[in-house]
Amino acid sequence: MLSGLKSAINYYSAPVAQLDRATDSGSVGRAFESRQAYSFQIRIMRAGENNPIPKLVRTCLRRLLILIFSLVFISGGNSVSPASAGEAAEVSLNLNLNSGQFLFNFSNSPSFFPVSSLLPSDDQVPSSEKELSPSESVRKKFYRVLRVIDGDSLEINGMGEVRLIGVDTPELYHPLKPVQYYAEEASNFVRKLVGGSSVRLEYDREKHDKYGRTLAYVYLEDGRCLNEEIIKNGYGFALTRFPFKNLKKYRQLEAQARKRGLGLWGNQGLDEFLWILKQGTVPYEIFEMANNRWAIRYKDFVRLRLTAEELQSELINLRQWTNEFSPSDLEKTLLSRGWIKVKK
């Protein structure tokens, strides 16, 4: 019986390669990886004097072979036309390696031709038929922007709050800081670019920050990167406190915006200083004392004889306290930390 099966099945491959076994998926897989074209013929002889296989066995075998080739090869679509009457039925398997679709054709002709002549080149395959890699598929996914929170944060459908990587815009809603210069302009700029539109996201080393926000590079539908647009147009700074892959590029974009005097870099920063004075902000005054020591005055309170390191630390604390505490709580905190209230 086995010898009869072997004599009843003949398979051929195109000259470009030799296939060990017609049903060897490993060999076929290697053929696909190397983009070699194969042509197969499976000759199933009809019952007769020279055919020892009964009709029922031959029919089952034909169907089994079709099933095997379907499972091994078919990833797209296929079409099957029934074999017509004749001395033999030829099964030619045409492989389209570019589109991933395979076609079974049955004919009476005993001849066969290399499938490679039917395969289109890469530039002939429509872009819609070319498969995208997993990374390309992820990059092409777009999300709807629900709200612009501020210049460097968005609320995106299905993602929650998204913090732009490598960008720091002036504070608009910080709980411990007042509204800063150019904060509203930065938010309006971002709103104009992405408000109500769809964006795609790319990620860096860390996907979330300590607040649970998604960290991402945000790309517009026209391909521009929102992170870069903010910095190069002078609506924000390169955030260099944390490492990210585009740090060097973002520093260069900031330097270019500063050189051109764009946005918050206008008038060499003098515009920001004049804006601060107009807000009626109470200044932190610094005075130099003997022996390389320093003093700070804030309203009616002073902190005296500080080293350079202590001065820096105390200024950071003072900025936080003045934005966080009520006047009565601020006075208690300053007096407990060595400040002196100056009587008028």
N, C-alpha and C positions, 0 to 999 in steps of 0.2 A: 504493500500500500504506500509506504514512504517513498519507494523508488518511483511509483506512479505519480505521486504528487510532485516530486522533483522534476520529472520529465515533462509534466504538464505546465509548469510555470517557468517562463524564461524572462529574465529581466536584463535590461541594458542600461548603461549610463553613457552620457555624452563624453566625448574624448577629454574634457577638462578634468575629470576625476573618475575614480573607480569606487563604486559603492559596494561594500562587502556584502551587505544583506539589504534587501528591499525594505524590510520592516525594522531595520536597526535604527532606532530613533537617535542613538548616540552619534552614528555616522552622519545622519541627516542633520542633526544639530550642528555638527562641525562644518557641514557644507554651508549652512546658513551663516555661521559666524565668519567664514572665509568668503562669503558672497559668490560661491561657485554654483553654476547652474547645472541642474541634473535633468535628464529626460529618462522616464521609466516606461517600459513596456511590460505588461503582464499578459501573456498569451494564454487564453483558456480555450482549449480545443473542444470542439463539439464531439459528442459520442460517435464513435465510428470504429472502423477496424483498427486504427492506430491509437485509439484513445481508450485506455483501460479504466478510466474513471467513470463511474455511473453518473447519470444525469443529475440525480438528487445531490450527490456529493459535490459535483462540479458547481451546481447552483449555490450550495451553501458556502463552498470555498470562495466563489466569486464575491458573494456578499460579505464574507468575513474579511477578505482582502480590502474591499472598499471601506469597511468599517475601520480596519487598522490604519489605512492611509488617512482616513478622515481624522482619527484621534491624534495621529502623529503630526499631521501637517496643517490641518485647517485651523486658522486663527481668525480669518475674516469670513467671507461667504463662500459658497460653492454652488455649482449647478451640475446636475447629472442628467444626461440624456441616455435613454435605454439603447442597448446594443441592437442593431438590426440583424436580420438573418444573414448567414454566410458561413464559409468554412471555418472562420475563426473570428473572434472578437478581440480587437486591439484596445487596450486601455492605456491612454497616454496621459500622464500627469504633468500638467503645465504649472510651473511655479513662478509666481510673481514675488520676488524677494523684497521689492520696494513697498508695495502696498500690503503685503502679508496675506493676499488672497490667492486661493488655489482653485483650479478648474479641472474637473474630471471630464474627459471627452471620450466617448466610445465611437468607434468607426470600423468599417470593414477593411480599410486599407492596412496591409501588413507593414507598411513603411512607417518610419518615424523620423522626426527632425529635432535638432537641438533646441531646447527651450530657451537658451540664451539669446537666440535671435529674436524672441518675442519680448524680452525684458527691456523696459524703458530705462534710460539713464536717469541719474538723480535730477538733472535739470528738466526732465520731461515729466516727472511725477508732480501732480498738483500739490501745493503746500497743504491743502486740507487732508491729503492722504498720508503725508509724512508723519510718523509717530513722534511725539514729544517725549523727551526723557522725563523721569519723575520730577527732577529738580525744575525743569522748564514748566511742567504742568503746575507745580506749586507757585512759581513766580508769576504765572499768568492769571492767578485767581484774584478777583477784585472784590472789594468790600465797600459798602456804602458808608459815607461819613455822616453820622447823625448830628454831631455838634462839634464846633471848634471851642475847646475849653479856654485855651489861651494860645500864645504864640508857638509853644512847643508841645502841646498836648491836644489830642483829639479823642472824641468818643466815636467808636466805629462799630457798626452793626456786627454782632457775633463775636467781637473781640474785646468789648469794654473800652476802658481807657488805654490809649496808646501814647507812650512818651517817645518823642523823636530822639534817635540816637545822635550824640555828638553835637547837639544844639542847645543853647541856653538863651532864651529871650527874656527881656525885662519882666519882672513880676507884676501880675495883674490881680491875682487873688491869693497871694501868699498870706497865711494866717499870722505870721510874725513880722511881716514887712509891709510898708505902705506901697501904694501903686507907684511903679517906677517909670522913669522917662522912656518914652517910645513903646510902652507896653500895649496901649490901645492900638497904636499904629501897626505893631507886629501882629496882633490878633486879627485886625482888619485885613492885613495883607494875606494871611493864611486863609481867612474866610473867603476872600475873593478867589483864591486858587482852588480850594478843595471843598468849600461849603456846599453840602448837598450832592456832591459828585461821588464817583467811585474811585478807589485807589487800590493799589496792590502793595504788599508789604514784603520786605526782606529783613533778615535777622542777622545778628552778629554772634559773638561768643555767648552772651547772656541773653535769654529771651524775656526775662522778667526782672524788674527791680525789686527792692526791699518792700515797696508798697503794693506789690502785686500787679503793677502796670506792665503791659506788653511793651518791650523795647523794639523799635523797628525803624528801618529806613522806609519812608513813604514815597511812593512813586505815583505821579499823576497819569491820567489816561494817555497823554501825549508823550510819556516817557521821561519827563523831567523829574528830578528828585526834589521833593519838598524841603528836605533838610538842607540841601545845598542852596536852593533858591533863597531861603531865609538868610543865610550867612552872606552870600555874595551880593545881596541887595541891601545889606546893612540893617537888617531887622533883628539880628541876634548875633551871639558870639559862638565861637567854637568851644565846646565844653571839653576841656582837656584834663579834667580831674580823673577820668576813668579811661582805660585803654579801649580803643575800637579800631577797626581796620582802616578807616578813612581819616584818621586823626591828622596825618600830615597834610592831606589834601584840604581838609577843613581849615587848618591853620593858614594855608596859602590863600584860600578864599576870603578869610577874615582880613588878612593883610592887604589884599587887593581892594576890598571894600573900604578899609581905613585909608588907604592911599588915595582913593577917589573921593573920599569924603561923603560916602553914601549913608543915608539913614541916620542912625544914632552916632555915626562918626562925623556928622556935619560940623564944620567950623572947628575942627580939631578937638571936639568934645566940649567946647565952650557953650554950645547950645544946650547941652544937658545941664551944665552948671547953672546957667541963667534960669533954666526951667525950675531947678531945685529951689533957687532963691525965691521964685515967684510962688512956690507952694507954701511959704511961711514956715518951712521946717526949722526947728530949733537946732542949731549946729552943735557939734561936739568940738570944743576948743582945746587946742594943745599948746602948752607953754614949755619952753626949755628952762630947766633949773640947773643949779650948780652941780659940778661933779658928774656930768652926763646923765642927769636924771630928768624926769619929765612929769608934767602935771596935766590933768584933764579937768575941764570945767563943763558941766551941763546944767543949765539954768542956775540954781542957787547951790549946786553941789560941786565939790572938787575932790579929786583923788590925787595925792601928792607924792613926790619923790619915788617915781616908778622907773625901773630899768627899761631898756628898749623892749625886752621880751615881755615884761609885765604890762607895758603900755599897749602892746598889740593884743594881748589876751583881754585886757580890761575894755578895750574898744569893742571887741567882738561881743563880750558880755553886755556892755552898755547898749549896743544896737539891739540885742535881743530883748533886754528888759524894757526899754522904752517903747517897744512895739507890742509887748505882751502884757505888761502890768498896768493897772489903774494908777493914778497919781499917788494915792495913799500906799498901795502895795509897793510901788517903785521906791518911795521914800524909805520905807522899812528895809527894803532889800539893799539900797545903797548904804544906809547907815550901818547895817550889819556886816557889810563887806569893806569897811574902812573908809568910806566916803565921809566928808565933813560938810555940814550945811553952813553956808556963809550967811551971816546975818547982815541985812541991809542997814 
